[in-house]
């Protein structure tokens, strides 16, 4: 009987631990951006290569494109002009 409960406990703990570890916290994405440092002069391709594909892309006209990344509680929106970093329009970590 004790062996049965031990097996159930191990399975439940493994599944619960895997689910908790697989939940995005946003810290990973935030750290990738922090590692890049100053974004001035960086291209859209450089940033995507370093942090991964954005969750949303919006063309805003006049050569402007807004890219957004979101993971867990972290969200960042970056504006590019002609493929070059123009500025961060929004950043939230909560």
C-alpha positions in Angstrom: 0.0 0.0 0.0 2.8 2.4 0.9 4.5 1.7 -2.5 1.3 2.6 -4.3 1.1 6.0 -2.6 4.8 6.6 -3.1 4.4 6.0 -6.9 1.3 8.3 -7.0 3.2 11.0 -5.1 6.3 10.8 -7.3 4.1 11.0 -10.5 2.1 13.9 -9.1 5.2 15.8 -8.0 6.9 15.2 -11.3 3.9 16.5 -13.3 3.3 19.5 -11.1 7.0 20.4 -11.1 7.2 20.1 -14.9 4.1 22.3 -15.3 5.4 25.0 -12.9 8.8 25.0 -14.6 7.3 25.3 -18.1 5.2 28.4 -17.3 6.8 31.5 -18.8 7.6 34.1 -16.2 8.8 36.8 -18.5 12.2 36.9 -16.8 13.8 35.0 -19.7 12.6 37.5 -22.3 13.5 40.5 -20.0 17.0 39.1 -19.5 17.5 38.7 -23.3 16.7 42.4 -23.8 18.9 43.4 -20.9 21.8 41.4 -22.4 21.5 43.4 -25.6 22.1 46.6 -23.7 21.6 49.9 -25.6 19.4 49.3 -28.6 20.3 52.5 -30.4 21.4 51.7 -33.9 20.4 48.1 -33.8 18.5 46.6 -36.7 15.2 44.7 -36.4 17.0 41.6 -37.5 19.7 41.8 -34.8 17.1 42.2 -32.1 14.9 39.3 -33.4 18.0 37.1 -33.7 18.8 37.9 -30.0 15.4 37.7 -28.4 13.3 35.6 -30.8 10.3 36.3 -33.0 7.9 39.0 -31.8 4.3 38.1 -30.8 2.9 40.9 -32.9 4.0 43.1 -35.9 2.1 46.2 -36.9 3.0 48.5 -39.8 2.2 52.1 -38.8 3.1 53.8 -42.1 6.0 56.0 -43.3 8.5 53.1 -42.9 7.5 52.6 -39.2 6.9 49.1 -37.8 5.9 48.3 -34.2 7.1 44.9 -32.9 5.8 43.5 -29.6 7.1 40.7 -27.4 5.2 39.3 -24.5 6.0 36.4 -22.2 4.4 35.9 -18.8 4.1 39.3 -17.1 6.7 41.0 -19.3 5.7 43.0 -22.4 7.8 45.3 -24.6 6.8 47.2 -27.7 9.6 48.6 -30.0 9.2 51.0 -32.9 11.5 50.6 -35.9 12.0 53.1 -38.7 13.3 51.6 -42.0 14.4 48.6 -40.0 16.4 50.5 -37.4 15.5 50.8 -33.7 13.6 54.1 -33.1 12.5 53.6 -29.5 10.7 51.6 -26.9 7.0 52.7 -26.9 6.0 50.5 -24.0 7.6 48.2 -21.4 5.9 46.5 -18.5 6.9 43.9 -16.0 4.4 42.8 -13.5 
